Amino acid sequence: MQKFLDIKLYNNRLIASQMERSNKSAEQVAVDAGVSVASVHSARKGSLGTLKTLRQITDALDVKWEFITRVDLPESQFHRAVVRTGNSRTGR
């Protein structure tokens, strides 16, 4: 029987992947999200306790909320979970 503490509530691999992709440090994410650096580290490890803080971190990383709760999302699909913020018309 699986212990309650072993149940994953969100996809922390997606957070770590997006931090690496965007080349953001824990300190940068913390400032952008308005949370502590310790919270960012906890989110990366999968041990963050509050959904409000998780939402602030995912927003700062441009991760779509509906994907973060999909624990079984394969890494090959992580690109779908990221909000595209760039303007495709730049340079015109």
N, CA, C and O atoms as a printed pandas DataFrame, in Angstrom:
     atom_number atom_name residue_name chain_id  residue_number  x_coord  y_coord  z_coord
0              1         N          MET        A               1    0.838   -1.188    0.000
1              2        CA          MET        A               1    0.000    0.000    0.000
2              3         C          MET        A               1    0.880    1.248    0.000
3              4         O          MET        A               1    1.859    1.325    0.743
4              5         N          GLN        A               2    0.534    2.205   -0.821
5              6        CA          GLN        A               2    1.324    3.420   -0.957
6              7         C          GLN        A               2    1.051    4.375    0.197
7              8         O          GLN        A               2   -0.097    4.608    0.575
8              9         N          LYS        A               3    2.122    4.916    0.741
9             10        CA          LYS        A               3    1.984    5.899    1.813
10            11         C          LYS        A               3    1.469    7.213    1.250
11            12         O          LYS        A               3    1.753    7.566    0.105
12            13         N          PHE        A               4    0.710    7.933    2.065
13            14        CA          PHE        A               4    0.171    9.234    1.654
14            15         C          PHE        A               4    1.288   10.191    1.262
15            16         O          PHE        A               4    1.135   10.941    0.298
16            17         N          LEU        A               5    2.393   10.187    1.974
17            18        CA          LEU        A               5    3.481   11.124    1.698
18            19         C          LEU        A               5    4.201   10.820    0.394
19            20         O          LEU        A               5    4.919   11.673   -0.127
20            21         N          ASP        A               6    4.018    9.611   -0.143
21            22        CA          ASP        A               6    4.667    9.238   -1.391
22            23         C          ASP        A               6    3.876    9.657   -2.630
23            24         O          ASP        A               6    4.374    9.543   -3.751
24            25         N          ILE        A               7    2.662   10.135   -2.439
25            26        CA          ILE        A               7    1.816   10.519   -3.562
26            27         C          ILE        A               7    2.289   11.865   -4.112
27            28         O          ILE        A               7    2.410   12.841   -3.372
28            29         N          LYS        A               8    2.551   11.906   -5.405
29            30        CA          LYS        A               8    2.985   13.151   -6.036
30            31         C          LYS        A               8    1.768   13.976   -6.423
31            32         O          LYS        A               8    0.838   13.463   -7.046
32            33         N          LEU        A               9    1.771   15.240   -6.058
33            34        CA          LEU        A               9    0.650   16.133   -6.348
34            35         C          LEU        A               9    0.883   16.990   -7.590
35            36         O          LEU        A               9   -0.062   17.509   -8.183
36            37         N          TYR        A              10    2.143   17.131   -7.975
37            38        CA          TYR        A              10    2.448   17.935   -9.151
38            39         C          TYR        A              10    3.739   17.444   -9.783
39            40         O          TYR        A              10    4.499   16.696   -9.169
40            41         N          ASN        A              11    3.976   17.867  -11.002
41            42        CA          ASN        A              11    5.118   17.411  -11.780
42            43         C          ASN        A              11    6.326   18.316  -11.530
43            44         O          ASN        A              11    6.523   19.307  -12.233
44            45         N          ASN        A              12    7.114   17.974  -10.543
45            46        CA          ASN        A              12    8.279   18.792  -10.218
46            47         C          ASN        A              12    9.363   18.705  -11.301
47            48         O          ASN        A              12   10.188   19.612  -11.413
48            49         N          ARG        A              13    9.373   17.641  -12.091
49            50        CA          ARG        A              13   10.345   17.526  -13.192
50            51         C          ARG        A              13   10.099   18.617  -14.230
51            52         O          ARG        A              13   11.036   19.114  -14.855
52            53         N          LEU        A              14    8.835   18.983  -14.407
53            54        CA          LEU        A              14    8.488   20.047  -15.349
54            55         C          LEU        A              14    9.036   21.392  -14.862
55            56         O          LEU        A              14    9.520   22.191  -15.664
56            57         N          ILE        A              15    8.962   21.637  -13.589
57            58        CA          ILE        A              15    9.517   22.878  -13.021
58            59         C          ILE        A              15   11.017   22.930  -13.236
59            60         O          ILE        A              15   11.549   23.940  -13.697
60            61         N          ALA        A              16   11.699   21.844  -12.903
61            62        CA          ALA        A              16   13.152   21.792  -13.066
62            63         C          ALA        A              16   13.545   21.957  -14.536
63            64         O          ALA        A              16   14.498   22.669  -14.854
64            65         N          SER        A              17   12.814   21.304  -15.416
65            66        CA          SER        A              17   13.101   21.390  -16.844
66            67         C          SER        A              17   12.930   22.819  -17.363
67            68         O          SER        A              17   13.765   23.310  -18.123
68            69         N          GLN        A              18   11.861   23.477  -16.957
69            70        CA          GLN        A              18   11.611   24.836  -17.431
70            71         C          GLN        A              18   12.628   25.822  -16.862
71            72         O          GLN        A              18   13.005   26.782  -17.534
72            73         N          MET        A              19   13.069   25.592  -15.641
73            74        CA          MET        A              19   14.112   26.455  -15.076
74            75         C          MET        A              19   15.395   26.333  -15.896
75            76         O          MET        A              19   16.057   27.330  -16.183
76            77         N          GLU        A              20   15.736   25.112  -16.265
77            78        CA          GLU        A              20   16.938   24.899  -17.076
78            79         C          GLU        A              20   16.782   25.500  -18.468
79            80         O          GLU        A              20   17.690   26.161  -18.972
80            81         N          ARG        A              21   15.621   25.265  -19.087
81            82        CA          ARG        A              21   15.362   25.810  -20.419
82            83         C          ARG        A              21   15.443   27.322  -20.458
83            84         O          ARG        A              21   16.031   27.903  -21.370
84            85         N          SER        A              22   14.843   27.955  -19.457
85            86        CA          SER        A              22   14.819   29.422  -19.433
86            87         C          SER        A              22   16.081   30.001  -18.814
87            88         O          SER        A              22   16.248   31.219  -18.737
88            89         N          ASN        A              23   16.967   29.114  -18.373
89            90        CA          ASN        A              23   18.245   29.528  -17.797
90            91         C          ASN        A              23   18.051   30.456  -16.602
91            92         O          ASN        A              23   18.772   31.441  -16.437
92            93         N          LYS        A              24   17.051   30.118  -15.762
93            94        CA          LYS        A              24   16.767   30.917  -14.569
94            95         C          LYS        A              24   17.252   30.189  -13.323
95            96         O          LYS        A              24   17.044   28.986  -13.167
96            97         N          SER        A              25   17.890   30.926  -12.456
97            98        CA          SER        A              25   18.328   30.376  -11.176
98            99         C          SER        A              25   17.155   30.378  -10.200
99           100         O          SER        A              25   16.127   31.011  -10.441
100          101         N          ALA        A              26   17.329   29.665   -9.107
101          102        CA          ALA        A              26   16.293   29.648   -8.067
102          103         C          ALA        A              26   16.056   31.062   -7.538
103          104         O          ALA        A              26   14.925   31.433   -7.223
104          105         N          GLU        A              27   17.117   31.836   -7.445
105          106        CA          GLU        A              27   17.006   33.215   -6.962
106          107         C          GLU        A              27   16.183   34.065   -7.919
107          108         O          GLU        A              27   15.356   34.865   -7.481
108          109         N          GLN        A              28   16.400   33.901   -9.224
109          110        CA          GLN        A              28   15.644   34.667  -10.217
110          111         C          GLN        A              28   14.163   34.295  -10.192
111          112         O          GLN        A              28   13.293   35.164  -10.249
112          113         N          VAL        A              29   13.890   32.999  -10.107
113          114        CA          VAL        A              29   12.498   32.545  -10.068
114          115         C          VAL        A              29   11.818   33.069   -8.809
115          116         O          VAL        A              29   10.665   33.497   -8.853
116          117         N          ALA        A              30   12.531   33.035   -7.688
117          118        CA          ALA        A              30   11.967   33.516   -6.424
118          119         C          ALA        A              30   11.577   34.988   -6.525
119          120         O          ALA        A              30   10.501   35.377   -6.070
120          121         N          VAL        A              31   12.434   35.798   -7.110
121          122        CA          VAL        A              31   12.138   37.224   -7.269
122          123         C          VAL        A              31   10.942   37.410   -8.204
123          124         O          VAL        A              31   10.023   38.168   -7.895
124          125         N          ASP        A              32   10.954   36.723   -9.342
125          126        CA          ASP        A              32    9.861   36.845  -10.316
126          127         C          ASP        A              32    8.523   36.385   -9.731
127          128         O          ASP        A              32    7.473   36.946  -10.045
128          129         N          ALA        A              33    8.572   35.361   -8.880
129          130        CA          ALA        A              33    7.349   34.782   -8.312
130          131         C          ALA        A              33    6.923   35.459   -7.017
131          132         O          ALA        A              33    5.778   35.313   -6.591
132          133         N          GLY        A              34    7.825   36.193   -6.390
133          134        CA          GLY        A              34    7.511   36.821   -5.114
134          135         C          GLY        A              34    7.460   35.822   -3.968
135          136         O          GLY        A              34    6.672   35.965   -3.034
136          137         N          VAL        A              35    8.321   34.800   -4.057
137          138        CA          VAL        A              35    8.390   33.766   -3.017
138          139         C          VAL        A              35    9.835   33.633   -2.550
139          140         O          VAL        A              35   10.732   34.274   -3.097
140          141         N          SER        A              36   10.053   32.806   -1.549
141          142        CA          SER        A              36   11.411   32.607   -1.049
142          143         C          SER        A              36   12.184   31.631   -1.936
143          144         O          SER        A              36   11.596   30.814   -2.644
144          145         N          VAL        A              37   13.498   31.732   -1.883
145          146        CA          VAL        A              37   14.364   30.803   -2.615
146          147         C          VAL        A              37   14.131   29.379   -2.112
147          148         O          VAL        A              37   14.159   28.430   -2.895
148          149         N          ALA        A              38   13.902   29.233   -0.819
149          150        CA          ALA        A              38   13.636   27.913   -0.246
150          151         C          ALA        A              38   12.379   27.296   -0.860
151          152         O          ALA        A              38   12.326   26.084   -1.073
152          153         N          SER        A              39   11.379   28.110   -1.144
153          154        CA          SER        A              39   10.156   27.614   -1.777
154          155         C          SER        A              39   10.431   27.103   -3.187
155          156         O          SER        A              39    9.875   26.088   -3.605
156          157         N          VAL        A              40   11.284   27.804   -3.909
157          158        CA          VAL        A              40   11.636   27.367   -5.263
158          159         C          VAL        A              40   12.373   26.027   -5.199
159          160         O          VAL        A              40   12.089   25.124   -5.987
160          161         N          HIS        A              41   13.303   25.898   -4.277
161          162        CA          HIS        A              41   14.011   24.625   -4.121
162          163         C          HIS        A              41   13.050   23.504   -3.734
163          164         O          HIS        A              41   13.166   22.385   -4.234
164          165         N          SER        A              42   12.116   23.798   -2.858
165          166        CA          SER        A              42   11.112   22.797   -2.460
166          167         C          SER        A              42   10.247   22.395   -3.652
167          168         O          SER        A              42    9.920   21.220   -3.814
168          169         N          ALA        A              43    9.881   23.357   -4.477
169          170        CA          ALA        A              43    9.071   23.066   -5.658
170          171         C          ALA        A              43    9.823   22.153   -6.618
171          172         O          ALA        A              43    9.239   21.230   -7.186
172          173         N          ARG        A              44   11.101   22.404   -6.797
173          174        CA          ARG        A              44   11.926   21.560   -7.680
174          175         C          ARG        A              44   12.035   20.138   -7.163
175          176         O          ARG        A              44   12.098   19.188   -7.944
176          177         N          LYS        A              45   12.059   19.995   -5.845
177          178        CA          LYS        A              45   12.175   18.659   -5.238
178          179         C          LYS        A              45   10.836   17.935   -5.177
179          180         O          LYS        A              45   10.794   16.721   -4.978
180          181         N          GLY        A              46    9.751   18.666   -5.346
181          182        CA          GLY        A              46    8.433   18.050   -5.278
182          183         C          GLY        A              46    7.841   18.042   -3.885
183          184         O          GLY        A              46    6.904   17.294   -3.606
184          185         N          SER        A              47    8.383   18.872   -3.011
185          186        CA          SER        A              47    7.922   18.868   -1.621
186          187         C          SER        A              47    7.302   20.188   -1.172
187          188         O          SER        A              47    7.232   20.468    0.025
188          189         N          LEU        A              48    6.854   20.993   -2.126
189          190        CA          LEU        A              48    6.227   22.271   -1.787
190          191         C          LEU        A              48    4.835   22.013   -1.232
191          192         O          LEU        A              48    4.084   21.203   -1.775
192          193         N          GLY        A              49    4.495   22.700   -0.152
193          194        CA          GLY        A              49    3.262   22.405    0.558
194          195         C          GLY        A              49    2.028   23.193    0.165
195          196         O          GLY        A              49    0.919   22.774    0.497
196          197         N          THR        A              50    2.168   24.318   -0.528
197          198        CA          THR        A              50    0.982   25.126   -0.808
198          199         C          THR        A              50    0.777   25.321   -2.309
199          200         O          THR        A              50    1.726   25.564   -3.055
200          201         N          LEU        A              51   -0.461   25.210   -2.727
201          202        CA          LEU        A              51   -0.782   25.399   -4.136
202          203         C          LEU        A              51   -0.646   26.858   -4.553
203          204         O          LEU        A              51   -0.324   27.142   -5.707
204          205         N          LYS        A              52   -0.884   27.778   -3.637
205          206        CA          LYS        A              52   -0.754   29.196   -3.951
206          207         C          LYS        A              52    0.688   29.516   -4.355
207          208         O          LYS        A              52    0.920   30.197   -5.354
208          209         N          THR        A              53    1.635   29.032   -3.588
209          210        CA          THR        A              53    3.048   29.269   -3.898
210          211         C          THR        A              53    3.443   28.543   -5.178
211          212         O          THR        A              53    4.193   29.079   -5.994
212          213         N          LEU        A              54    2.941   27.328   -5.350
213          214        CA          LEU        A              54    3.224   26.577   -6.580
214          215         C          LEU        A              54    2.716   27.355   -7.790
215          216         O          LEU        A              54    3.396   27.432   -8.813
216          217         N          ARG        A              55    1.537   27.924   -7.674
217          218        CA          ARG        A              55    0.971   28.701   -8.783
218          219         C          ARG        A              55    1.838   29.918   -9.098
219          220         O          ARG        A              55    2.046   30.240  -10.268
220          221         N          GLN        A              56    2.340   30.592   -8.076
221          222        CA          GLN        A              56    3.206   31.753   -8.295
222          223         C          GLN        A              56    4.481   31.339   -9.035
223          224         O          GLN        A              56    4.953   32.054   -9.919
224          225         N          ILE        A              57    5.023   30.199   -8.671
225          226        CA          ILE        A              57    6.251   29.721   -9.310
226          227         C          ILE        A              57    5.980   29.314  -10.754
227          228         O          ILE        A              57    6.752   29.659  -11.649
228          229         N          THR        A              58    4.894   28.585  -10.989
229          230        CA          THR        A              58    4.592   28.171  -12.363
230          231         C          THR        A              58    4.287   29.384  -13.245
231          232         O          THR        A              58    4.653   29.403  -14.420
232          233         N          ASP        A              59    3.624   30.386  -12.688
233          234        CA          ASP        A              59    3.367   31.604  -13.452
234          235         C          ASP        A              59    4.676   32.311  -13.810
235          236         O          ASP        A              59    4.832   32.797  -14.930
236          237         N          ALA        A              60    5.609   32.367  -12.870
237          238        CA          ALA        A              60    6.898   33.013  -13.113
238          239         C          ALA        A              60    7.709   32.266  -14.173
239          240         O          ALA        A              60    8.533   32.860  -14.869
240          241         N          LEU        A              61    7.470   30.967  -14.288
241          242        CA          LEU        A              61    8.181   30.153  -15.279
242          243         C          LEU        A              61    7.397   29.978  -16.575
243          244         O          LEU        A              61    7.848   29.276  -17.481
244          245         N          ASP        A              62    6.226   30.609  -16.672
245          246        CA          ASP        A              62    5.362   30.498  -17.853
246          247         C          ASP        A              62    4.947   29.057  -18.130
247          248         O          ASP        A              62    4.898   28.627  -19.282
248          249         N          VAL        A              63    4.651   28.317  -17.066
249          250        CA          VAL        A              63    4.166   26.944  -17.190
250          251         C          VAL        A              63    2.649   26.967  -17.037
251          252         O          VAL        A              63    2.124   27.564  -16.097
252          253         N          LYS        A              64    1.955   26.320  -17.956
253          254        CA          LYS        A              64    0.496   26.266  -17.890
254          255         C          LYS        A              64    0.071   25.435  -16.682
255          256         O          LYS        A              64    0.544   24.315  -16.492
256          257         N          TRP        A              65   -0.808   25.981  -15.885
257          258        CA          TRP        A              65   -1.239   25.356  -14.632
258          259         C          TRP        A              65   -1.811   23.957  -14.840
259          260         O          TRP        A              65   -1.540   23.054  -14.049
260          261         N          GLU        A              66   -2.600   23.770  -15.898
261          262        CA          GLU        A              66   -3.240   22.472  -16.091
262          263         C          GLU        A              66   -2.240   21.345  -16.361
263          264         O          GLU        A              66   -2.572   20.173  -16.183
264          265         N          PHE        A              67   -1.033   21.682  -16.783
265          266        CA          PHE        A              67   -0.024   20.659  -17.039
266          267         C          PHE        A              67    0.784   20.309  -15.796
267          268         O          PHE        A              67    1.287   19.191  -15.689
268          269         N          ILE        A              68    0.917   21.223  -14.871
269          270        CA          ILE        A              68    1.758   20.977  -13.700
270          271         C          ILE        A              68    1.173   19.875  -12.822
271          272         O          ILE        A              68    1.912   19.165  -12.140
272          273         N          THR        A              69   -0.132   19.732  -12.835
273          274        CA          THR        A              69   -0.765   18.709  -12.001
274          275         C          THR        A              69   -0.816   17.350  -12.696
275          276         O          THR        A              69   -1.301   16.379  -12.114
276          277         N          ARG        A              70   -0.331   17.271  -13.909
277          278        CA          ARG        A              70   -0.253   15.986  -14.617
278          279         C          ARG        A              70    1.078   15.337  -14.297
279          280         O          ARG        A              70    2.070   15.551  -14.994
280          281         N          VAL        A              71    1.092   14.555  -13.255
281          282        CA          VAL        A              71    2.321   13.927  -12.772
282          283         C          VAL        A              71    2.883   12.962  -13.805
283          284         O          VAL        A              71    4.097   12.777  -13.889
284          285         N          ASP        A              72    2.013   12.349  -14.587
285          286        CA          ASP        A              72    2.441   11.345  -15.548
286          287         C          ASP        A              72    2.829   11.930  -16.908
287          288         O          ASP        A              72    3.053   11.170  -17.850
288          289         N          LEU        A              73    2.914   13.230  -17.035
289          290        CA          LEU        A              73    3.265   13.874  -18.288
290          291         C          LEU        A              73    4.699   13.498  -18.671
291          292         O          LEU        A              73    5.634   13.805  -17.932
292          293         N          PRO        A              74    4.879   12.839  -19.816
293          294        CA          PRO        A              74    6.243   12.462  -20.211
294          295         C          PRO        A              74    7.060   13.684  -20.611
295          296         O          PRO        A              74    6.512   14.676  -21.092
296          297         N          GLU        A              75    8.341   13.608  -20.415
297          298        CA          GLU        A              75    9.225   14.741  -20.711
298          299         C          GLU        A              75    9.119   15.168  -22.168
299          300         O          GLU        A              75    9.306   16.344  -22.483
300          301         N          SER        A              76    8.825   14.241  -23.048
301          302        CA          SER        A              76    8.692   14.578  -24.461
302          303         C          SER        A              76    7.522   15.521  -24.733
303          304         O          SER        A              76    7.448   16.116  -25.808
304          305         N          GLN        A              77    6.613   15.664  -23.776
305          306        CA          GLN        A              77    5.457   16.536  -23.925
306          307         C          GLN        A              77    5.586   17.841  -23.139
307          308         O          GLN        A              77    4.656   18.648  -23.140
308          309         N          PHE        A              78    6.713   18.063  -22.474
309          310        CA          PHE        A              78    6.901   19.266  -21.658
310          311         C          PHE        A              78    6.720   20.541  -22.472
311          312         O          PHE        A              78    6.249   21.544  -21.936
312          313         N          HIS        A              79    7.082   20.526  -23.746
313          314        CA          HIS        A              79    6.971   21.736  -24.569
314          315         C          HIS        A              79    5.527   22.231  -24.662
315          316         O          HIS        A              79    5.299   23.425  -24.861
316          317         N          ARG        A              80    4.560   21.339  -24.522
317          318        CA          ARG        A              80    3.157   21.734  -24.567
318          319         C          ARG        A              80    2.736   22.505  -23.321
319          320         O          ARG        A              80    1.738   23.225  -23.335
320          321         N          ALA        A              81    3.494   22.351  -22.255
321          322        CA          ALA        A              81    3.133   22.941  -20.976
322          323         C          ALA        A              81    3.650   24.360  -20.808
323          324         O          ALA        A              81    3.393   24.997  -19.786
324          325         N          VAL        A              82    4.370   24.856  -21.790
325          326        CA          VAL        A              82    4.998   26.169  -21.668
326          327         C          VAL        A              82    4.228   27.196  -22.487
327          328         O          VAL        A              82    3.885   26.957  -23.645
328          329         N          VAL        A              83    3.965   28.332  -21.872
329          330        CA          VAL        A              83    3.277   29.432  -22.538
330          331         C          VAL        A              83    4.267   30.117  -23.468
331          332         O          VAL        A              83    5.372   30.482  -23.066
332          333         N          ARG        A              84    3.863   30.280  -24.683
333          334        CA          ARG        A              84    4.709   30.989  -25.653
334          335         C          ARG        A              84    4.451   32.479  -25.502
335          336         O          ARG        A              84    3.356   32.962  -25.788
336          337         N          THR        A              85    5.473   33.204  -25.049
337          338        CA          THR        A              85    5.281   34.636  -24.814
338          339         C          THR        A              85    5.956   35.499  -25.864
339          340         O          THR        A              85    5.716   36.705  -25.918
340          341         N          GLY        A              86    6.797   34.902  -26.701
341          342        CA          GLY        A              86    7.496   35.674  -27.702
342          343         C          GLY        A              86    6.569   36.162  -28.802
343          344         O          GLY        A              86    5.563   35.524  -29.112
344          345         N          ASN        A              87    6.911   37.278  -29.377
345          346        CA          ASN        A              87    6.127   37.836  -30.468
346          347         C          ASN        A              87    6.714   37.331  -31.774
347          348         O          ASN        A              87    7.868   37.623  -32.090
348          349         N          SER        A              88    5.939   36.584  -32.529
349          350        CA          SER        A              88    6.419   36.009  -33.789
350          351         C          SER        A              88    6.648   37.070  -34.869
351          352         O          SER        A              88    7.206   36.773  -35.925
352          353         N          ARG        A              89    6.223   38.286  -34.607
353          354        CA          ARG        A              89    6.356   39.349  -35.603
354          355         C          ARG        A              89    7.586   40.228  -35.363
355          356         O          ARG        A              89    7.760   41.237  -36.045
356          357         N          THR        A              90    8.432   39.862  -34.412
357          358        CA          THR        A              90    9.601   40.684  -34.156
358          359         C          THR        A              90   10.526   40.656  -35.378
359          360         O          THR        A              90   10.651   39.639  -36.060
360          361         N          GLY        A              91   11.149   41.761  -35.625
361          362        CA          GLY        A              91   12.071   41.876  -36.751
362          363         C          GLY        A              91   11.386   42.213  -38.067
363          364         O          GLY        A              91   12.045   42.246  -39.106
364          365         N          ARG        A              92   10.093   42.460  -38.049
365          366        CA          ARG        A              92    9.384   42.822  -39.281
366          367         C          ARG        A              92    9.231   44.308  -39.389
367          368         O          ARG        A              92    8.658   44.801  -40.361
